[in-house]
Amino acid sequence: MKKIVKTSSAPLPVGPYNQAVVSNGMVFTAGQIPIDPSNNQLLDGPVEEQARLVLNNLKEVLEEAGSGMDYVLKVTVFLKDMNDFAAVNSVYEEFFKEETAPARSAVEVARLPKNVKVEMEAVATVSAGG
């Protein structure tokens, strides 16, 4: 059994996928890119600003799923340029503290949707109250 997650607090899907799926106490998110859900506009700014919006969108999806950033087990970070790793990492630390941070992979890719600089997806557990 799976539950489909949908929230207007994060960018809505533009294809045949969902923002997240919950199954057996686990949350699997779709990749989030820096789209402002309030106006559906792409943020074409510095990688730090893009990363912050991506993480905020991820947070909104997780909370709608009955989870949250504290319940994230694994994050995958997709970067257009690995030279942005340190800048993205500094923003990432605002959301995940080192002592409780989830596992993570970061990879450079040839291209991301809408030519953004960063995309992230997560796997989390549902919170005890969710």
FIDOLUM-821066 format. One line per field, with one value per residue: residue in one letter; chain; x negated, y, z negated of N, C-alpha, C, O in turn. Coordinates in pm, 1 decimal, padded with zeros to 6 digits. Last residue first. Example, Ala and Ser with C-alpha at 12.3 -4.5 7.8 and 13.67 -1.06 7.14 Angstrom:
BEGIN
aa	(s / a)
ch	(A / A)
n_X	(-01285.0 / -01319.0)
n_Y	(-00225.0 / -00569.0)
n_Z	(-00708.0 / -00780.0)
ca_X	(-01367.0 / -01230.0)
ca_Y	(-00106.0 / -00450.0)
ca_Z	(-00714.0 / -00780.0)
c_X	(-01290.0 / -01320.0)
c_Y	(00003.0 / -00330.0)
c_Z	(-00787.0 / -00780.0)
o_X	(-01340.9 / -01423.6)
o_Y	(00113.8 / -00331.9)
o_Z	(-00803.9 / -00846.5)
//
This chain:
BEGIN
aa	(g / g / a / s / v / t / a / v / a / e / m / e / v / k / v / n / k / p / l / r / a / v / e / v / a / s / r / a / p / a / t / e / e / k / f / f / e / e / y / v / s / n / v / a / a / f / d / n / m / d / k / l / f / v / t / v / k / l / v / y / d / m / g / s / g / a / e / e / l / v / e / k / l / n / n / l / v / l / r / a / q / e / e / v / p / g / d / l / l / q / n / n / s / p / d / i / p / i / q / g / a / t / f / v / m / g / n / s / v / v / a / q / n / y / p / g / v / p / l / p / a / s / s / t / k / v / i / k / k / m)
ch	(A / A / A / A / A / A / A / A / A / A / A / A / A / A / A / A / A / A / A / A / A / A / A / A / A / A / A / A / A / A / A / A / A / A / A / A / A / A / A / A / A / A / A / A / A / A / A / A / A / A / A / A / A / A / A / A / A / A / A / A / A / A / A / A / A / A / A / A / A / A / A / A / A / A / A / A / A / A / A / A / A / A / A / A / A / A / A / A / A / A / A / A / A / A / A / A / A / A / A / A / A / A / A / A / A / A / A / A / A / A / A / A / A / A / A / A / A / A / A / A / A / A / A / A / A / A / A / A / A / A)
n_X	(-00334.5 / -00462.1 / -00708.3 / -00747.3 / -00864.7 / -01198.2 / -01322.5 / -01519.7 / -01526.0 / -01700.1 / -01785.7 / -01981.6 / -02131.8 / -02116.9 / -01899.1 / -01790.5 / -01551.6 / -01707.2 / -02064.3 / -02345.6 / -02554.9 / -02634.7 / -02806.9 / -02667.7 / -02666.4 / -02485.2 / -02456.7 / -02280.9 / -02190.9 / -02321.6 / -02381.1 / -02619.3 / -02576.5 / -02241.0 / -02074.9 / -02030.8 / -02272.8 / -02421.5 / -02346.1 / -02504.1 / -02753.3 / -02717.0 / -02712.1 / -02982.1 / -03116.1 / -03019.6 / -03067.4 / -03228.9 / -03057.6 / -02774.7 / -02522.2 / -02454.0 / -02236.5 / -02230.3 / -02027.3 / -02008.9 / -01861.5 / -01691.1 / -01512.1 / -01397.4 / -01436.9 / -01269.8 / -00979.9 / -00651.5 / -00415.1 / -00418.3 / -00450.6 / -00722.4 / -00834.4 / -00763.6 / -00908.2 / -01174.6 / -01200.8 / -01185.8 / -01419.9 / -01607.7 / -01568.1 / -01639.3 / -01912.3 / -02010.5 / -01974.3 / -02148.5 / -02390.3 / -02412.6 / -02236.8 / -01942.1 / -01674.7 / -01407.9 / -01111.0 / -00784.4 / -00548.4 / -00488.9 / -00525.7 / -00732.5 / -01006.5 / -01236.0 / -01501.1 / -01384.2 / -01382.0 / -01286.1 / -01048.3 / -01103.4 / -00966.0 / -00934.5 / -00804.0 / -00600.7 / -00506.4 / -00531.9 / -00465.9 / -00612.3 / -00607.4 / -00519.4 / -00497.7 / -00467.8 / -00443.5 / -00492.2 / -00532.9 / -00423.2 / -00458.2 / -00681.6 / -00510.3 / -00266.8 / -00077.6 / -00145.5 / -00101.7 / -00180.4 / -00013.4 / -00087.8 / -00053.9 / -00084.7)
n_Y	(01101.0 / 01082.2 / 00980.3 / 01034.6 / 00805.6 / 00842.6 / 00914.0 / 01016.9 / 01280.4 / 01490.4 / 01793.1 / 01987.1 / 02279.4 / 02454.8 / 02398.8 / 02340.0 / 02210.3 / 01933.8 / 01920.0 / 01749.0 / 01588.5 / 01601.5 / 01498.6 / 01400.4 / 01288.6 / 01126.0 / 01065.0 / 01007.7 / 01297.8 / 01431.1 / 01470.7 / 01614.4 / 01825.2 / 01914.8 / 02039.6 / 02302.8 / 02423.5 / 02251.8 / 02335.4 / 02561.4 / 02438.5 / 02273.2 / 02460.3 / 02539.9 / 02297.8 / 02234.7 / 02364.6 / 02200.9 / 02031.7 / 02142.9 / 02050.2 / 01790.3 / 01632.6 / 01445.7 / 01252.2 / 01150.2 / 00949.3 / 00987.7 / 01228.0 / 01327.6 / 01596.3 / 01696.3 / 01480.3 / 01348.6 / 01360.1 / 01470.7 / 01735.0 / 01724.5 / 01669.9 / 01904.9 / 02096.0 / 02009.8 / 02057.4 / 02337.1 / 02391.2 / 02288.8 / 02466.3 / 02708.6 / 02656.9 / 02619.6 / 02878.2 / 03022.5 / 02899.5 / 02955.8 / 03258.1 / 03210.0 / 03164.7 / 02990.3 / 02974.7 / 03007.4 / 02968.9 / 03122.9 / 02961.3 / 02782.5 / 02835.7 / 02587.3 / 02432.2 / 02088.8 / 01764.8 / 01436.3 / 01285.7 / 01086.4 / 00850.0 / 00740.2 / 00459.6 / 00303.9 / 00171.5 / 00458.8 / 00753.0 / 00959.4 / 01290.8 / 01417.2 / 01189.7 / 01181.3 / 01264.5 / 01621.4 / 01817.4 / 01855.1 / 02173.6 / 02286.2 / 02319.0 / 02366.5 / 02204.3 / 01856.5 / 01513.7 / 01174.2 / 00866.7 / 00567.3 / 00220.2 / -00117.7)
n_Z	(-01279.9 / -01521.0 / -01443.1 / -01085.9 / -00846.8 / -00720.9 / -00388.0 / -00125.8 / 00121.5 / 00358.8 / 00530.6 / 00754.9 / 00894.4 / 01105.1 / 01390.6 / 01644.9 / 01632.9 / 01475.3 / 01550.4 / 01687.7 / 01601.0 / 01248.7 / 00965.6 / 00652.9 / 00330.5 / 00075.4 / -00274.5 / -00582.5 / -00783.9 / -01093.4 / -01353.7 / -01356.3 / -01165.5 / -01088.6 / -00818.8 / -00746.0 / -00730.0 / -00571.8 / -00319.0 / -00290.5 / -00266.5 / -00042.3 / 00161.0 / 00147.2 / 00200.3 / 00469.9 / 00701.6 / 00848.7 / 00976.0 / 01126.6 / 01092.9 / 00864.0 / 00654.6 / 00367.9 / 00172.3 / -00162.5 / -00410.8 / -00626.6 / -00805.7 / -01027.7 / -01043.0 / -00843.1 / -00837.1 / -00796.2 / -00667.0 / -00418.8 / -00472.9 / -00538.3 / -00284.9 / -00147.8 / -00298.0 / -00255.8 / 00017.8 / 00016.0 / -00130.4 / 00050.2 / 00266.1 / 00143.5 / 00095.7 / 00356.2 / 00463.3 / 00302.2 / 00379.3 / 00650.9 / 00743.7 / 00951.3 / 01058.6 / 00969.7 / 01155.2 / 01022.8 / 00887.3 / 00675.6 / 00455.5 / 00501.9 / 00693.7 / 00760.5 / 00764.1 / 00726.4 / 00594.4 / 00681.6 / 00460.8 / 00166.5 / -00027.7 / -00353.4 / -00533.5 / -00631.2 / -00397.6 / -00201.8 / -00030.8 / 00210.3 / 00348.2 / 00575.4 / 00857.1 / 01218.9 / 01504.8 / 01455.6 / 01280.2 / 00939.4 / 00772.2 / 00524.0 / 00208.1 / 00109.3 / 00203.0 / 00199.8 / 00180.0 / 00184.4 / 00171.0 / 00014.1 / 00082.0 / 00000.0)
ca_X	(-00284.4 / -00327.8 / -00627.6 / -00769.4 / -00753.1 / -01095.1 / -01303.6 / -01446.7 / -01551.3 / -01592.1 / -01802.5 / -01858.0 / -02125.4 / -02250.4 / -01929.3 / -01929.3 / -01548.6 / -01586.5 / -01950.3 / -02239.7 / -02572.1 / -02561.5 / -02797.4 / -02723.7 / -02665.4 / -02567.9 / -02440.6 / -02378.1 / -02166.0 / -02298.1 / -02259.4 / -02606.8 / -02671.5 / -02359.8 / -02118.2 / -01916.7 / -02164.6 / -02445.1 / -02299.3 / -02358.7 / -02733.2 / -02738.3 / -02589.3 / -02874.9 / -03136.4 / -03000.0 / -02968.1 / -03293.7 / -03111.2 / -02918.5 / -02563.6 / -02514.2 / -02281.0 / -02248.6 / -02110.8 / -01987.4 / -01953.7 / -01795.0 / -01575.8 / -01370.8 / -01500.7 / -01413.6 / -01048.9 / -00790.8 / -00415.2 / -00419.4 / -00319.6 / -00623.2 / -00850.9 / -00714.6 / -00761.6 / -01117.2 / -01212.2 / -01084.4 / -01289.1 / -01592.8 / -01553.5 / -01501.6 / -01822.4 / -02014.9 / -01904.6 / -02005.6 / -02347.7 / -02386.4 / -02355.3 / -02037.5 / -01797.7 / -01505.8 / -01243.8 / -00896.1 / -00590.4 / -00463.2 / -00427.7 / -00594.9 / -00931.8 / -01116.0 / -01468.6 / -01469.0 / -01333.7 / -01387.9 / -01098.0 / -01067.3 / -01057.2 / -00899.6 / -00914.9 / -00668.9 / -00568.1 / -00500.8 / -00487.9 / -00530.0 / -00661.1 / -00619.6 / -00442.8 / -00532.3 / -00380.1 / -00491.1 / -00503.1 / -00484.0 / -00377.4 / -00644.7 / -00629.5 / -00377.7 / -00100.0 / -00129.7 / -00085.7 / -00193.9 / -00069.6 / -00013.8 / -00130.2 / 00000.0)
ca_Y	(01114.4 / 01138.6 / 00902.7 / 01069.1 / 00885.5 / 00766.6 / 00942.4 / 00902.7 / 01223.3 / 01399.0 / 01698.6 / 01913.4 / 02176.8 / 02420.1 / 02448.1 / 02387.3 / 02356.9 / 01995.4 / 01904.8 / 01848.9 / 01667.8 / 01547.4 / 01597.5 / 01368.0 / 01409.4 / 01114.7 / 01151.7 / 00964.8 / 01169.9 / 01439.1 / 01394.3 / 01501.3 / 01717.2 / 01931.0 / 01914.1 / 02212.6 / 02498.4 / 02250.3 / 02205.2 / 02576.7 / 02540.2 / 02213.0 / 02385.6 / 02638.5 / 02366.9 / 02145.5 / 02425.4 / 02316.5 / 01987.5 / 02167.8 / 02077.9 / 01920.8 / 01636.5 / 01581.0 / 01251.0 / 01256.9 / 00958.1 / 00885.5 / 01193.6 / 01186.8 / 01513.8 / 01692.1 / 01607.1 / 01330.2 / 01315.3 / 01324.0 / 01692.0 / 01754.1 / 01575.5 / 01775.4 / 02104.2 / 02014.9 / 01921.7 / 02258.4 / 02432.9 / 02226.8 / 02321.8 / 02687.3 / 02688.6 / 02509.2 / 02763.7 / 03053.8 / 02897.9 / 02817.7 / 03185.1 / 03289.9 / 03158.6 / 03081.2 / 02919.2 / 03062.1 / 02867.5 / 03181.1 / 03069.7 / 02733.6 / 02899.1 / 02654.9 / 02564.1 / 02189.9 / 01902.2 / 01539.9 / 01315.7 / 01210.4 / 00861.2 / 00846.3 / 00527.1 / 00393.7 / 00097.6 / 00316.1 / 00693.1 / 00841.4 / 01186.3 / 01483.3 / 01257.9 / 01144.5 / 01148.8 / 01500.0 / 01859.3 / 01777.4 / 02058.3 / 02281.4 / 02284.6 / 02437.6 / 02325.7 / 01981.8 / 01630.7 / 01300.9 / 00971.3 / 00693.1 / 00343.8 / 00000.0)
ca_Z	(-01143.3 / -01523.4 / -01537.8 / -01226.6 / -00894.4 / -00789.2 / -00530.6 / -00180.4 / -00010.5 / 00323.1 / 00419.7 / 00730.3 / 00790.6 / 01055.8 / 01256.2 / 01633.2 / 01645.0 / 01531.1 / 01459.6 / 01699.3 / 01722.2 / 01363.3 / 01072.7 / 00782.7 / 00413.0 / 00194.5 / -00157.2 / -00481.7 / -00717.0 / -00949.1 / -01325.4 / -01448.5 / -01140.5 / -01173.5 / -00879.7 / -00756.8 / -00796.1 / -00717.8 / -00367.4 / -00306.1 / -00371.5 / -00173.3 / 00130.8 / 00128.9 / 00072.3 / 00354.9 / 00612.8 / 00784.5 / 00847.2 / 01122.3 / 01230.0 / 00890.9 / 00793.5 / 00420.4 / 00291.8 / -00064.4 / -00297.1 / -00636.3 / -00678.7 / -00998.8 / -01146.3 / -00819.2 / -00856.8 / -00832.7 / -00806.0 / -00424.3 / -00422.0 / -00642.8 / -00395.5 / -00101.2 / -00285.4 / -00391.8 / -00034.1 / 00086.2 / -00183.4 / -00081.8 / 00284.7 / 00189.8 / -00016.5 / 00259.4 / 00521.4 / 00299.2 / 00237.8 / 00610.3 / 00697.0 / 00875.7 / 01137.2 / 00910.1 / 01132.8 / 01099.6 / 00984.1 / 00807.3 / 00444.7 / 00514.0 / 00585.2 / 00810.3 / 00707.5 / 00788.0 / 00583.6 / 00679.0 / 00594.5 / 00234.9 / 00086.0 / -00259.3 / -00465.2 / -00724.0 / -00508.2 / -00204.7 / -00162.2 / 00185.4 / 00260.2 / 00491.8 / 00741.0 / 01092.3 / 01441.9 / 01535.6 / 01416.8 / 01047.7 / 00812.9 / 00665.4 / 00285.6 / 00043.9 / 00282.0 / 00126.8 / 00265.8 / 00112.9 / 00255.6 / 00002.1 / 00082.6 / 00000.0)
c_X	(-00208.5 / -00260.8 / -00482.6 / -00674.9 / -00777.7 / -00982.1 / -01206.3 / -01441.4 / -01469.2 / -01627.7 / -01677.6 / -01885.9 / -01985.3 / -02249.3 / -02067.3 / -01963.0 / -01686.8 / -01594.9 / -01827.5 / -02128.8 / -02468.5 / -02576.5 / -02729.4 / -02708.7 / -02736.1 / -02557.9 / -02534.3 / -02353.4 / -02285.3 / -02271.9 / -02226.8 / -02482.1 / -02647.2 / -02447.3 / -02245.9 / -01949.7 / -02045.5 / -02342.1 / -02312.2 / -02299.4 / -02584.7 / -02713.7 / -02600.2 / -02743.0 / -03024.5 / -03011.0 / -02948.1 / -03198.6 / -03188.5 / -02970.8 / -02715.0 / -02549.6 / -02329.6 / -02303.4 / -02110.2 / -02079.7 / -01912.4 / -01901.8 / -01690.6 / -01434.0 / -01485.6 / -01486.4 / -01197.9 / -00853.0 / -00554.5 / -00413.7 / -00306.6 / -00483.1 / -00746.3 / -00722.2 / -00701.1 / -00963.9 / -01148.3 / -01083.4 / -01176.7 / -01462.5 / -01528.8 / -01473.9 / -01676.7 / -01918.8 / -01899.2 / -01924.2 / -02198.0 / -02341.6 / -02317.8 / -02158.9 / -01901.2 / -01636.0 / -01333.3 / -01027.4 / -00703.8 / -00502.8 / -00393.9 / -00489.7 / -00785.6 / -01042.2 / -01355.9 / -01423.4 / -01435.2 / -01323.6 / -01207.9 / -01116.7 / -01017.1 / -01008.1 / -00860.6 / -00787.0 / -00651.4 / -00576.4 / -00445.3 / -00567.9 / -00561.2 / -00685.7 / -00555.3 / -00466.1 / -00458.4 / -00426.7 / -00501.9 / -00441.7 / -00444.8 / -00566.1 / -00586.5 / -00512.4 / -00211.6 / -00155.5 / -00064.3 / -00185.0 / -00068.7 / -00086.8 / -00037.3 / -00089.0)
c_Y	(00998.6 / 01142.1 / 00952.2 / 00987.9 / 00913.7 / 00861.2 / 00841.9 / 00927.2 / 01096.6 / 01335.0 / 01613.7 / 01817.2 / 02115.6 / 02304.7 / 02399.8 / 02448.0 / 02420.5 / 02148.2 / 01969.5 / 01815.2 / 01779.8 / 01641.7 / 01529.7 / 01485.0 / 01375.8 / 01247.7 / 01110.2 / 01050.0 / 01128.6 / 01300.8 / 01391.5 / 01416.0 / 01594.3 / 01807.2 / 01939.2 / 02082.5 / 02407.5 / 02332.4 / 02196.7 / 02449.0 / 02565.5 / 02313.8 / 02323.3 / 02569.9 / 02467.0 / 02219.7 / 02345.3 / 02390.4 / 02098.9 / 02130.4 / 02093.3 / 01933.8 / 01777.7 / 01568.3 / 01392.0 / 01231.2 / 01071.6 / 00903.2 / 01096.4 / 01140.6 / 01364.6 / 01604.1 / 01588.1 / 01467.5 / 01287.8 / 01270.5 / 01539.9 / 01713.8 / 01599.0 / 01672.0 / 01970.8 / 02016.0 / 01911.7 / 02114.1 / 02355.3 / 02268.0 / 02254.0 / 02539.0 / 02665.8 / 02533.7 / 02647.8 / 02938.8 / 02925.1 / 02809.9 / 03046.9 / 03208.0 / 03248.9 / 03063.2 / 03026.5 / 02996.2 / 02915.9 / 03087.7 / 03130.8 / 02844.2 / 02857.1 / 02708.2 / 02637.0 / 02326.9 / 01995.0 / 01677.8 / 01420.6 / 01209.8 / 00985.8 / 00852.5 / 00630.5 / 00469.0 / 00186.6 / 00251.8 / 00547.4 / 00788.5 / 01072.3 / 01384.7 / 01320.5 / 01223.3 / 01097.8 / 01387.0 / 01739.1 / 01829.4 / 01984.7 / 02154.9 / 02278.0 / 02406.1 / 02410.6 / 02099.1 / 01753.2 / 01415.0 / 01102.0 / 00796.6 / 00462.8 / 00123.7)
c_Z	(-01090.9 / -01387.3 / -01539.9 / -01314.9 / -01041.7 / -00824.9 / -00591.2 / -00330.5 / -00033.7 / 00189.9 / 00403.1 / 00615.9 / 00783.2 / 00956.6 / 01214.2 / 01496.9 / 01628.1 / 01526.2 / 01522.6 / 01601.5 / 01732.1 / 01482.5 / 01190.4 / 00877.8 / 00543.1 / 00267.2 / -00045.0 / -00357.6 / -00631.4 / -00889.3 / -01175.6 / -01422.3 / -01227.8 / -01162.1 / -00959.4 / -00828.1 / -00824.7 / -00795.1 / -00519.4 / -00364.2 / -00395.3 / -00285.6 / -00008.0 / 00093.0 / 00045.3 / 00221.8 / 00484.4 / 00691.0 / 00776.4 / 00984.5 / 01237.4 / 01038.2 / 00822.5 / 00561.6 / 00347.9 / 00054.1 / -00205.6 / -00528.7 / -00702.8 / -00867.2 / -01120.1 / -00921.6 / -00838.7 / -00859.9 / -00857.3 / -00567.2 / -00429.5 / -00599.3 / -00504.1 / -00214.6 / -00242.7 / -00386.2 / -00172.9 / 00036.9 / -00115.6 / -00148.8 / 00149.6 / 00210.8 / 00023.8 / 00143.6 / 00422.6 / 00357.0 / 00226.5 / 00464.5 / 00644.8 / 00838.4 / 01071.0 / 00986.1 / 01072.8 / 01058.5 / 01074.2 / 00922.3 / 00580.7 / 00507.8 / 00598.7 / 00689.1 / 00780.4 / 00737.7 / 00648.5 / 00674.0 / 00578.7 / 00379.2 / 00163.2 / -00153.2 / -00368.1 / -00664.9 / -00600.0 / -00320.2 / -00153.8 / 00048.3 / 00253.2 / 00397.0 / 00660.3 / 00980.6 / 01320.7 / 01458.2 / 01512.0 / 01185.4 / 00928.4 / 00699.0 / 00431.4 / 00108.8 / 00221.0 / 00219.0 / 00177.8 / 00213.5 / 00177.9 / 00087.7 / 00078.1 / 00000.0)
o_X	(-00162.6 / -00144.5 / -00390.5 / -00574.8 / -00824.2 / -01001.5 / -01140.7 / -01543.1 / -01365.9 / -01743.9 / -01565.7 / -01996.9 / -01884.7 / -02351.4 / -02127.0 / -02046.0 / -01698.2 / -01639.9 / -01841.0 / -02102.0 / -02498.3 / -02606.9 / -02761.6 / -02611.5 / -02849.8 / -02453.0 / -02646.6 / -02243.3 / -02378.6 / -02323.7 / -02116.4 / -02477.5 / -02653.8 / -02396.1 / -02347.4 / -01862.8 / -01968.4 / -02326.0 / -02225.4 / -02211.3 / -02543.7 / -02658.6 / -02502.5 / -02670.7 / -02977.1 / -02922.4 / -02868.1 / -03243.3 / -03210.7 / -02931.6 / -02776.9 / -02600.3 / -02254.4 / -02404.2 / -02004.7 / -02195.5 / -01794.3 / -02019.3 / -01776.2 / -01411.9 / -01553.5 / -01588.2 / -01245.7 / -00783.4 / -00572.4 / -00407.9 / -00196.4 / -00405.1 / -00688.1 / -00627.8 / -00598.4 / -00898.3 / -01076.7 / -00977.0 / -01082.4 / -01400.6 / -01438.6 / -01365.8 / -01599.2 / -01851.3 / -01794.8 / -01817.3 / -02128.3 / -02262.6 / -02205.3 / -02181.9 / -01942.3 / -01699.6 / -01334.6 / -01049.9 / -00717.4 / -00491.7 / -00284.5 / -00376.0 / -00720.8 / -01018.1 / -01378.4 / -01318.0 / -01555.9 / -01223.5 / -01219.7 / -01213.6 / -00907.9 / -01126.9 / -00754.7 / -00861.7 / -00760.7 / -00696.0 / -00336.8 / -00685.9 / -00443.3 / -00805.3 / -00671.7 / -00386.9 / -00508.5 / -00361.9 / -00509.7 / -00330.3 / -00516.3 / -00603.1 / -00467.4 / -00615.6 / -00246.8 / -00244.9 / 00023.7 / -00250.9 / 00030.5 / -00208.5 / 00074.5 / -00187.5)
o_Y	(01001.4 / 01181.0 / 00872.7 / 00933.9 / 00826.1 / 00982.5 / 00766.1 / 00957.6 / 01073.3 / 01334.5 / 01657.9 / 01765.1 / 02183.8 / 02239.1 / 02314.4 / 02538.4 / 02539.9 / 02206.3 / 02051.4 / 01698.5 / 01890.0 / 01759.8 / 01416.6 / 01560.4 / 01328.8 / 01312.1 / 01065.6 / 01101.2 / 01206.3 / 01200.1 / 01353.5 / 01300.5 / 01481.6 / 01695.9 / 01980.3 / 02021.7 / 02432.8 / 02312.0 / 02141.8 / 02455.1 / 02588.7 / 02277.5 / 02321.2 / 02616.2 / 02477.7 / 02205.7 / 02384.1 / 02470.9 / 02090.9 / 02192.1 / 02061.8 / 01840.1 / 01873.9 / 01501.6 / 01450.5 / 01193.1 / 01087.3 / 00875.2 / 01119.5 / 01027.8 / 01283.6 / 01543.5 / 01476.1 / 01560.0 / 01211.4 / 01149.2 / 01487.2 / 01663.7 / 01503.8 / 01596.2 / 01929.1 / 01944.4 / 01816.0 / 02055.6 / 02312.3 / 02186.8 / 02171.1 / 02491.4 / 02609.7 / 02441.2 / 02584.6 / 02905.8 / 02858.4 / 02722.3 / 03024.4 / 03100.8 / 03350.5 / 02958.1 / 03140.3 / 02966.4 / 02870.7 / 03123.8 / 03183.9 / 02823.3 / 02892.5 / 02635.1 / 02734.8 / 02337.2 / 01981.7 / 01703.7 / 01484.9 / 01142.3 / 00990.7 / 00859.3 / 00611.6 / 00534.7 / 00148.1 / 00275.0 / 00516.0 / 00779.8 / 01087.0 / 01394.2 / 01282.7 / 01313.8 / 00985.4 / 01410.8 / 01754.9 / 01878.5 / 02046.5 / 02044.4 / 02265.5 / 02460.1 / 02515.2 / 02094.2 / 01754.2 / 01414.0 / 01136.8 / 00811.6 / 00460.4 / 00130.3)
o_Z	(-00976.7 / -01376.7 / -01558.5 / -01267.8 / -01114.7 / -00832.5 / -00519.8 / -00392.9 / 00029.0 / 00149.4 / 00429.2 / 00604.5 / 00802.7 / 00935.8 / 01279.8 / 01488.3 / 01600.4 / 01427.5 / 01613.5 / 01573.0 / 01778.1 / 01466.2 / 01226.7 / 00871.9 / 00543.3 / 00265.7 / -00068.0 / -00337.5 / -00611.1 / -00937.5 / -01136.6 / -01464.5 / -01178.6 / -01150.3 / -00903.1 / -00890.7 / -00917.3 / -00915.4 / -00587.2 / -00450.0 / -00509.1 / -00389.5 / -00082.8 / 00004.8 / -00067.8 / 00137.5 / 00399.2 / 00609.2 / 00655.6 / 00885.4 / 01339.0 / 01100.0 / 00807.2 / 00584.8 / 00372.4 / 00037.2 / -00174.6 / -00552.6 / -00788.2 / -00823.1 / -01183.2 / -00888.4 / -00820.9 / -00901.7 / -00952.1 / -00587.5 / -00444.7 / -00680.3 / -00556.1 / -00236.9 / -00296.2 / -00461.9 / -00202.6 / 00016.7 / -00182.0 / -00217.7 / 00137.2 / 00176.3 / -00053.6 / 00098.4 / 00406.8 / 00305.5 / 00149.9 / 00429.4 / 00600.2 / 00894.4 / 01127.1 / 00978.2 / 01119.5 / 00941.2 / 01187.9 / 01039.5 / 00599.8 / 00550.2 / 00697.3 / 00593.0 / 00851.8 / 00675.0 / 00628.3 / 00740.9 / 00474.4 / 00413.7 / 00219.8 / -00184.5 / -00308.2 / -00737.4 / -00641.6 / -00338.0 / -00105.0 / 00014.2 / 00285.6 / 00369.2 / 00674.2 / 01006.8 / 01320.5 / 01356.4 / 01633.8 / 01203.9 / 01007.2 / 00659.4 / 00459.9 / 00068.9 / 00275.6 / 00303.5 / 00091.8 / 00317.4 / 00113.8 / 00077.1 / 00129.6 / -00073.5)
//
